[in-house]
């Protein structure tokens, strides 16, 4: 059981894939880290020695991961909102930020459709 940045990596997966379970580490960064440390990317997580685990843990600590990454992203969004940029206003209004159309699409970001009526139900004849 390998624990890196507070995340327990799965034992049955290759180490190059298992490292991507840490938030902030993708496939390319995982490959780069293993190349720097001369560790075989095809080896399974449970086959690593204690010394290799320690080297990986020390190298991953140099990167911005997990809680620190989440905190940094939220602070950048808050900064954009505070200075009143277009992107900050789009974040504030929960609309797509990167130029996508939002008139007809963007249901994931905007949420469930609301009816144009007041929301009351109409009576039907019985």
Backbone torsions as a table, in degrees:
resi	resn	phi	psi	omega
1	UNK	NA	112.5	-178.6
2	UNK	-102.4	129.6	-180.0
3	UNK	-119.4	119.2	-179.5
4	UNK	-130.6	128.0	-179.5
5	UNK	52.7	36.8	178.0
6	UNK	80.0	6.2	-179.5
7	UNK	-113.7	130.4	176.2
8	UNK	-86.7	119.5	-178.3
9	UNK	-81.0	141.9	179.5
10	UNK	-68.1	139.6	-175.0
11	UNK	-75.8	-33.4	-171.1
12	UNK	-82.6	-6.6	-177.5
13	UNK	-94.9	160.4	174.4
14	UNK	-68.6	151.0	-174.4
15	UNK	-65.2	-31.5	-179.7
16	UNK	-66.1	-31.7	177.6
17	UNK	-84.7	-39.4	-177.1
18	UNK	-62.6	-32.9	179.3
19	UNK	-65.4	-24.4	-179.5
20	UNK	-73.1	-6.9	175.1
21	UNK	-72.0	-16.3	176.5
22	UNK	-83.0	126.5	-178.9
23	UNK	-64.5	127.2	-179.0
24	UNK	104.7	-7.3	177.4
25	UNK	-117.1	116.2	177.0
26	UNK	-100.4	-171.0	-177.3
27	UNK	-65.3	-43.3	-176.3
28	UNK	-67.0	-41.5	178.1
29	UNK	-67.4	-36.7	177.3
30	UNK	-61.6	-45.2	178.1
31	UNK	-63.7	-40.0	-179.4
32	UNK	-64.3	-43.1	180.0
33	UNK	-62.6	-45.7	-178.5
34	UNK	-67.5	-33.6	177.5
35	UNK	-66.5	-41.9	179.0
36	UNK	-63.3	-36.8	-175.3
37	UNK	-91.0	0.5	-178.7
38	UNK	55.5	47.8	176.9
39	UNK	-112.3	135.4	-178.9
40	UNK	-66.7	120.5	-178.9
41	UNK	-66.8	-18.9	-179.0
42	UNK	-83.8	-8.9	-177.8
43	UNK	-74.1	147.4	179.7
44	UNK	-75.2	157.4	-177.1
45	UNK	-63.8	-40.5	-177.5
46	UNK	-75.1	-9.1	178.6
47	UNK	-89.0	-2.2	-179.6
48	UNK	-73.5	145.6	175.8
49	UNK	-82.9	166.4	179.0
50	UNK	-60.9	-37.7	-178.7
51	UNK	-67.2	-40.3	178.3
52	UNK	-66.6	-41.2	177.3
53	UNK	-59.1	-43.5	-178.8
54	UNK	-65.1	-40.0	178.7
55	UNK	-65.5	-42.0	178.6
56	UNK	-64.3	-43.6	-179.2
57	UNK	-61.1	-42.6	-179.9
58	UNK	-66.1	-38.1	-179.3
59	UNK	-71.1	-38.5	-179.7
60	UNK	-68.6	-31.2	178.6
61	UNK	-64.6	-18.9	177.1
62	UNK	-75.5	-20.2	-179.5
63	UNK	-90.6	160.1	175.1
64	UNK	-86.7	114.2	-176.2
65	UNK	-136.6	167.7	171.7
66	UNK	48.9	-123.1	-172.2
67	UNK	-62.7	-38.5	179.9
68	UNK	-64.7	-39.9	178.2
69	UNK	-65.2	-45.6	178.9
70	UNK	-60.6	-43.8	180.0
71	UNK	-63.6	-41.1	-179.4
72	UNK	-64.6	-43.1	-179.6
73	UNK	-64.4	-43.6	-179.6
74	UNK	-66.7	-34.5	177.4
75	UNK	-68.5	-35.9	177.3
76	UNK	-67.2	-39.3	177.5
77	UNK	-65.5	-42.0	178.6
78	UNK	-63.3	-38.1	178.1
79	UNK	-63.3	-43.0	178.3
80	UNK	-62.3	-37.9	179.0
81	UNK	-68.9	-38.6	-177.9
82	UNK	-66.6	-38.9	-178.5
83	UNK	-85.5	-4.0	171.6
84	UNK	78.9	31.4	178.5
85	UNK	-75.1	165.7	178.9
86	UNK	-60.7	-45.0	179.1
87	UNK	-62.3	-39.4	178.5
88	UNK	-64.1	-40.0	178.2
89	UNK	-67.4	-36.8	177.5
90	UNK	-65.1	-39.8	175.7
91	UNK	-62.2	-43.1	-177.0
92	UNK	-63.1	-39.0	-178.5
93	UNK	-88.4	4.0	179.1
94	UNK	56.4	50.3	177.0
95	UNK	-118.5	164.5	177.6
96	UNK	-60.6	139.5	-170.4
97	UNK	-96.8	-30.9	-167.5
98	UNK	-99.8	37.4	170.4
99	UNK	88.9	3.2	179.2
100	UNK	-69.9	153.9	176.5
101	UNK	-72.3	144.3	-177.5
102	UNK	-127.5	7.5	-178.3
103	UNK	-73.0	-44.6	-177.5
104	UNK	-110.2	-30.2	-174.2
105	UNK	-102.4	-152.8	177.0
106	UNK	66.7	33.9	179.0
107	UNK	-64.8	-34.3	-179.5
108	UNK	-62.8	-42.7	-177.2
109	UNK	-79.0	-38.8	-173.9
110	UNK	-85.1	-21.6	178.8
111	UNK	97.6	-171.2	-175.8
112	UNK	-67.9	147.1	179.2
113	UNK	-64.6	138.7	175.3
114	UNK	-108.7	143.3	-179.4
115	UNK	-76.1	159.0	-179.6
116	UNK	-78.6	-11.1	179.8
117	UNK	-81.3	-178.5	-178.3
118	UNK	-76.3	-5.8	177.6
119	UNK	99.5	-4.0	-178.6
120	UNK	-85.4	154.5	-179.8
121	UNK	-88.3	149.0	179.4
122	UNK	-93.3	146.3	179.8
123	UNK	-79.6	140.8	176.2
124	UNK	-112.6	151.6	179.5
125	UNK	-71.8	140.2	177.2
126	UNK	-114.9	NA	NA
